[in-house]
Each structure stands twice: as C-alpha cells, then as structure tokens.
C-alpha cells in the first residue's frame, strides 16, 4: 500500500492532506472487491453463478441504504461473508420457491418500516431520509416482483438472488440491532 501511496504522492496525483483519505478509499475498494469475488467463487463452485450475481447486486443496493452488522476486522468480513452466504444458499435451497417468496415478502413488508442504521455518524439528516426513501422504493419493487412470481409461478434464478439478498440483509440488520440494544443494557 505504501508503494502505491508514494507513487501517487511523487507524481502529484494526490496531496499529503488527502493521503489518508485516498489510502482508506483504496483499502475499502480492495476489501469490497475481495468480498464480491469470494461470493462469485462460492457461486461458481456451487453452480449458482446467476443467483450469486443477482445476490451481490441486490445485497449492495439494500445494504448501503439499510445498514446492519459489520465485522470489526476486514479479514473477519472476508472470511465470514462467503461462509454465511454459502450456508444461506444451502439452507434456503431446500425451500420450495413459493415458500421462499412468501418468506421474503414477509421480510420485505417488515423492512418497509425499519429505520436505516446510521453506521456513519456523519450522515446528514437529508442523506438519511434520502436513503430511507430510496430503500422503500427498491423494497416495493422487490415486493411487486415477488407477487408477480407467485401469481405466474415463475422460478427465476435472479429472483432467488434477490430474495437471498433480502433475507441476508435483514439478518445482518437484526444482528446489529441486537448488538446495539445489548450495549445500551450493559
């Protein structure tokens, strides 16, 4: 990382004032890509690449607007994320598609009433409201897709990825709420 930062500084791509900010951004970029690649690898190994791609896209959309549990150490995240994803698809694949859709619909309707978790204490109220409004718009879209799939009994792999992302995001949100409520008690 120091080699990259020195190169950027020496060639005047960044200033010393921006060095830590840029370094953090590069680290987050690398870690996020490692997480994405790990999910794609699990999806490839389990022969569920379409579900994996759908999951990643929809998980990012939900997660960035809803918030939820974050590991304290990046290495823990890189190890836990694909492991949890693998367990999720292993457990949920046993469900009939109609049961999965109904389960997802229940969670989606609950999520409409959730307040996004402010993991970033510098988030302005306007941005917070914007996140909530965007999240609700996406959740309503997911509800409509699921209802359509129930009516027309379609088993689309992309829909499974969406529903897995909804369930996983909700799970991480609940874990964070439990942790936050536990810290207030003690």
MARVO-623915 format. One line per 8 residues: their letters; for each residue z, y, x of C-alpha. Coordinates in steps of 0.2 Angstrom, whole numbers, plus 2048, in hexadecimal, padded with zeros to 3 digits. Layout:
N
A) Z/Y/X  ...
***
This chain:
186
XXXXXXXX) 800/800/800  804/80C/80E  7F3/809/816  7EB/80F/805  7F6/81E/803  7F3/823/815  7E0/822/813  7E1/82C/803
XXXXXXXX) 7EC/839/80B  7E2/83A/81C  7D1/83C/812  7D9/84A/807  7D7/83F/7F7  7E9/843/7F2  7F7/84F/7F8  808/84A/7FF
XXXXXXXX) 80F/851/7EE  805/844/7E4  808/836/7F0  816/82D/7E7  80E/830/7D6  7FD/828/7DC  806/81A/7E5  810/816/7D5
XXXXXXXX) 7FF/817/7CB  7F7/80B/7D7  805/7FF/7D6  805/7FF/7C3  7F3/7FC/7C3  7F4/7ED/7CF  803/7E5/7C5  7FA/7E8/7B4
XXXXXXXX) 7EA/7E0/7BB  7F4/7D1/7C2  7FC/7CF/7B1  7EB/7CF/7A8  7E4/7C3/7B5  7F2/7B7/7B3  7EF/7B7/7A0  7DD/7B4/7A2
XXXXXXXX) 7E1/7A6/7AF  7EC/79E/7A2  7DF/7A0/795  7D2/798/7A0  7DD/789/7A4  7E1/786/792  7CF/789/78D  7D4/797/782
XXXXXXXX) 7CB/7A6/78B  7C5/7AF/77B  7D7/7AE/774  7DD/7B4/785  7D1/7C3/785  7D5/7C8/773  7E8/7C6/777  7E7/7D1/786
XXXXXXXX) 7DD/7DF/77E  7E8/7DF/76E  7F9/7DD/778  7F5/7EC/782  7F1/7F7/773  801/7F1/76A  80C/7F1/779  808/803/77F
XXXXXXXX) 80C/80A/76E  81A/7FF/768  824/7FC/778  830/7EE/77B  838/7E4/789  833/7E7/79B  839/7DD/7AA  843/7E6/7B7
XXXXXXXX) 839/7DF/7C5  825/7DF/7C6  825/7CD/7CD  830/7C7/7BE  823/7CE/7B2  814/7C6/7BC  81D/7B5/7BB  824/7B6/7A9
XXXXXXXX) 815/7BE/7A0  809/7AF/7A2  817/7A3/7A0  81C/7AB/78F  80A/7AC/78A  807/79A/78E  816/794/784  811/7A0/776
XXXXXXXX) 800/798/774  807/787/776  813/789/768  808/793/75C  7F9/787/75E  802/77A/754  802/786/745  7F4/785/739
XXXXXXXX) 7EA/795/739  7F0/79A/728  802/799/72D  7FF/7A3/73D  7F6/7B0/733  805/7B1/726  811/7B2/734  808/7C0/73C
XXXXXXXX) 806/7C9/72C  819/7C9/729  81B/7D0/73B  80E/7DD/739  816/7E3/729  827/7E4/732  81F/7ED/740  818/7FB/735
XXXXXXXX) 82A/800/733  830/7FF/745  832/80E/750  82A/80D/761  836/80B/76F  836/819/77B  836/811/78C  831/821/794
XXXXXXXX) 83E/82E/791  832/83C/794  827/838/785  825/847/77B  828/846/768  816/84A/764  810/83C/76F  81D/830/767
XXXXXXXX) 817/834/756  805/832/75C  80A/821/762  812/81C/752  803/822/748  7F6/819/753  801/809/752  802/809/73F
XXXXXXXX) 7EF/80C/73E  7EC/7FD/74A  7F9/7F2/740  7F0/7F6/730  7E0/7F1/737  7E8/7E0/73D  7EF/7DE/72C  7DE/7E0/724
XXXXXXXX) 7D6/7D4/730  7E3/7C7/72D  7E2/7C9/71A  7CF/7C7/71B  7D1/7B7/726  7DD/7B0/719  7D1/7B4/70A  7C1/7AD/713
XXXXXXXX) 7CB/79F/71D  7C3/7A4/72E  7CB/79D/73E  7C5/7A9/74A  7CB/7A8/75C  7CC/7BB/75E  7D7/7BB/74F  7E3/7AF/757
XXXXXXXX) 7E4/7BA/767  7E8/7C9/75B  7F6/7BF/753  7FD/7B9/763  7FD/7CB/76A  806/7D0/75A  813/7C2/75B  816/7C5/76D
XXXXXXXX) 817/7D8/76C  824/7D6/75E  82E/7C9/768  82F/7D5/777  834/7E3/76B  842/7D9/764  848/7D4/775  849/7E6/77A
XXXXXXXX) 852/7EB/76A  85F/7DD/76E  861/7E3/77F  863/7F5/77A  86F/7F1/76C  879/7E6/778  87B/7F4/785  882/800/777
XX) 88F/7F3/772  896/7F1/784
***
